[in-house]
Amino acid sequence: MRTVELAVDDGVALVWLNRPDRLNAVAPELVDDLLTALATVADDGSVRAVVLAGRGRAFCAGHDLKAPEPEGDSRARLERLQDVTRALRALPQPVIAAVHGYAIGAGAEFALGCDLVLASDDAVFAFPETGLGLSVTGAASRLLPLLVGPLRAKELLLFGERIDAQTAEGMGLVNALVARDDLLERAVSWAKRIADRPSTAVTLAKRALDRGIDSAVDAALELEVSHALLTEHTPEVAQATERFRTG
């Protein structure tokens, strides 16, 4: 894996998004590496909790719009991205997102897929898809309203404005705020508290809490792919992408 790092220590897996020069923006290789890391964690009986974090100045700045236009089957590519949400939800171990800097678009959706979210005081969240002529794809259409309520979810998705960490906490998008320098330490501390508990009970609690949610997540993911395929090749998307690349 070149774009994701995995380390396991004392029952806690640290999964690092590692494209710091691109603010950990999503590219096919990062998706593949992240899925590989999560599959490794799922099969490791010694891992009892997981922390997902980003190297460099950001958690994940969303899709890499400066990368070349992807080729091949769009549905397969979109579903591959959605597999990250599926993998996070399916892990037997709880996952803590440690968010600093940008968590934009797909990056914000990665955080939504986790079980707990810690954010540093410099974190910034946004769902900018509608402004780019795109559709959300990481189950945000289902998970976001559960966290912040339908009205706030529509506000976040329709306006696409960036919100700071304090606003995100007030909305219920994150569990707690942490000073930037303390973020990783706090995330690992939370993970170790979980890891110290009986693993079967923890897994069953996660499964029980998510069962009603995730039965609707699969339907949301399929609807999101359908919408994404409708929007992907519109003139608005081409214009927004070009502005970003030349900006």
C-alpha positions in Angstrom: 0.0 0.0 0.0 1.4 3.4 -1.0 -1.4 5.8 -0.1 -2.5 4.2 3.2 -0.5 3.2 6.2 -1.6 0.6 8.7 -0.1 0.0 12.2 -1.3 -2.2 15.0 -0.4 -1.7 18.6 -1.9 -3.1 21.8 -5.3 -3.9 20.2 -5.6 -0.7 18.3 -5.2 -0.3 14.5 -4.1 3.0 13.2 -5.2 3.5 9.5 -3.6 6.6 8.0 -4.6 8.2 4.7 -1.2 9.0 3.2 -1.4 11.4 0.3 -0.3 14.5 2.2 0.9 16.4 -0.9 -2.7 16.2 -2.2 -4.4 16.7 1.2 -5.3 13.0 1.1 -7.6 13.6 -1.8 -9.5 10.6 -3.0 -7.9 8.7 -6.0 -8.5 5.1 -7.2 -5.3 4.0 -5.6 -6.2 5.4 -2.2 -9.6 3.7 -2.3 -8.0 0.4 -3.2 -5.4 0.8 -0.4 -7.9 1.8 2.1 -10.1 -1.2 1.4 -7.1 -3.5 1.6 -6.2 -2.0 5.0 -9.8 -2.3 6.3 -9.9 -6.0 5.1 -6.7 -6.7 6.9 -8.1 -5.2 10.1 -11.3 -7.1 9.8 -9.3 -10.4 9.7 -7.0 -9.5 12.6 -8.4 -11.0 15.8 -5.9 -8.9 17.8 -7.5 -5.6 16.7 -10.3 -4.5 18.9 -10.6 -0.8 17.9 -9.6 1.3 14.9 -8.6 4.9 14.4 -8.9 6.4 10.9 -6.7 9.6 10.4 -5.0 11.6 7.8 -1.3 12.5 7.3 -0.3 16.1 6.7 -2.5 19.1 6.8 -5.9 17.4 6.3 -8.0 14.4 7.0 -9.3 14.1 3.4 -10.0 16.9 1.0 -12.5 14.9 -1.1 -12.1 13.9 -4.7 -8.9 14.8 -6.5 -10.4 17.1 -9.1 -6.9 17.9 -10.5 -6.3 14.2 -11.4 -7.0 13.0 -15.0 -10.5 12.2 -15.9 -11.2 8.6 -14.8 -11.7 6.0 -17.5 -13.7 2.8 -17.5 -17.1 1.9 -16.1 -18.4 4.7 -14.0 -20.7 2.5 -12.0 -17.9 0.1 -11.0 -15.7 3.1 -9.9 -18.5 4.7 -7.9 -19.5 1.4 -6.2 -15.8 0.8 -5.4 -15.7 4.1 -3.6 -18.9 3.2 -1.8 -17.3 0.0 -0.6 -15.3 2.1 1.8 -18.5 3.0 3.6 -19.6 -0.6 3.5 -16.3 -1.8 4.9 -16.3 0.7 7.7 -19.9 -0.2 8.7 -19.2 -3.9 8.4 -16.0 -4.0 10.5 -16.5 -5.9 13.8 -14.3 -3.3 15.5 -15.6 0.2 16.2 -13.9 2.9 14.1 -13.0 6.4 15.5 -12.4 9.1 12.8 -9.7 11.6 14.0 -10.5 14.6 11.8 -8.2 17.6 11.3 -8.1 20.2 8.6 -10.3 19.5 5.7 -13.0 16.8 5.6 -14.6 17.7 2.4 -17.0 15.7 0.2 -15.8 12.1 0.2 -13.6 12.9 3.1 -16.6 14.0 5.2 -18.4 10.8 4.0 -15.5 8.7 5.3 -16.0 10.3 8.7 -19.7 9.7 8.6 -19.1 6.0 8.0 -17.2 5.7 11.2 -18.7 4.9 14.6 -17.3 7.9 16.5 -15.9 11.2 15.3 -13.3 13.3 17.1 -12.4 16.6 15.4 -9.6 19.0 16.1 -10.4 22.7 16.5 -9.1 23.4 13.0 -11.4 20.9 11.3 -13.6 22.0 8.4 -16.5 19.9 7.0 -18.4 20.4 3.8 -20.5 18.6 1.3 -19.9 20.6 -1.9 -21.3 18.2 -4.4 -24.3 20.2 -5.5 -22.2 23.2 -6.3 -20.1 21.0 -8.6 -23.2 19.5 -10.2 -22.6 16.2 -8.5 -24.4 13.8 -6.2 -23.3 12.5 -2.8 -22.1 8.9 -2.9 -21.0 7.7 0.5 -24.4 7.2 2.2 -24.5 10.8 3.3 -28.1 10.9 2.1 -28.9 8.4 4.9 -26.3 9.0 7.6 -26.2 12.8 7.6 -29.9 13.3 8.5 -29.5 10.7 11.3 -26.8 12.8 12.9 -27.9 16.4 12.4 -31.6 16.0 11.5 -33.3 16.4 8.1 -33.4 20.2 8.0 -29.7 20.6 8.8 -28.8 17.9 6.4 -30.6 19.6 3.6 -28.9 22.9 4.6 -25.5 21.2 4.4 -26.1 19.5 1.1 -28.0 22.2 -0.7 -25.7 25.1 0.2 -22.5 23.1 0.4 -21.0 25.6 2.7 -18.0 24.8 4.8 -18.6 24.6 8.5 -16.0 24.9 11.3 -15.4 22.3 14.0 -17.5 24.2 16.6 -20.5 24.4 14.3 -20.1 20.7 13.4 -20.1 19.8 17.1 -23.2 21.9 17.7 -25.0 20.1 14.9 -24.1 16.7 16.3 -21.7 15.9 13.4 -18.9 15.1 15.8 -18.7 13.6 19.3 -16.1 15.9 20.7 -13.6 18.7 19.9 -9.9 18.3 20.7 -7.0 20.7 20.4 -5.0 19.9 17.2 -1.9 18.7 19.1 -4.0 16.4 21.2 -6.2 14.8 18.5 -4.3 11.6 17.9 -3.6 11.0 21.6 -7.3 11.4 22.4 -8.4 9.2 19.5 -6.0 6.4 20.6 -7.1 6.8 24.2 -10.7 6.4 23.2 -9.7 3.4 21.0 -7.9 1.8 23.9 -10.9 2.3 26.2 -12.9 0.3 23.7 -10.2 -2.3 23.2 -10.1 -3.0 26.9 -13.8 -4.1 26.8 -14.9 -7.6 25.9 -14.6 -7.7 22.1 -17.7 -9.8 21.5 -19.9 -7.5 23.5 -18.5 -4.4 21.7 -19.1 -6.0 18.3 -22.6 -7.0 19.2 -23.4 -3.5 20.5 -22.1 -2.0 17.3 -24.2 -4.5 15.2 -27.3 -3.9 17.3 -27.1 -0.1 17.0 -26.4 -0.2 13.3 -28.8 -2.9 12.2 -31.8 -0.6 11.7 -29.6 2.1 10.1 -27.6 -0.1 7.8 -30.7 -1.9 6.4 -31.5 1.5 4.8 -27.9 2.4 3.9 -27.7 -0.2 1.1 -30.8 1.3 -0.5 -29.3 4.8 -0.1 -26.0 3.8 -1.7 -27.8 2.4 -4.7 -29.9 5.5 -5.2 -26.8 7.7 -4.8 -25.0 5.7 -7.6 -28.0 6.2 -9.9 -28.0 10.0 -9.2 -24.2 10.2 -9.6 -24.4 8.5 -13.0 -27.1 11.1 -14.0 -24.9 14.0 -13.0 -21.4 12.8 -13.8 -21.2 14.0 -17.4 -23.3 17.1 -17.4 -21.9 20.4 -18.7 -22.1 21.8 -15.1 -19.7 19.2 -13.8 -17.3 19.7 -16.7 -17.3 23.5 -16.1 -16.8 23.2 -12.4 -13.9 20.7 -12.8 -12.2 22.9 -15.3 -12.5 25.9 -13.1 -10.9 23.9 -10.3 -8.1 22.6 -12.4 -7.2 26.0 -13.8 -7.8 27.9 -10.6 
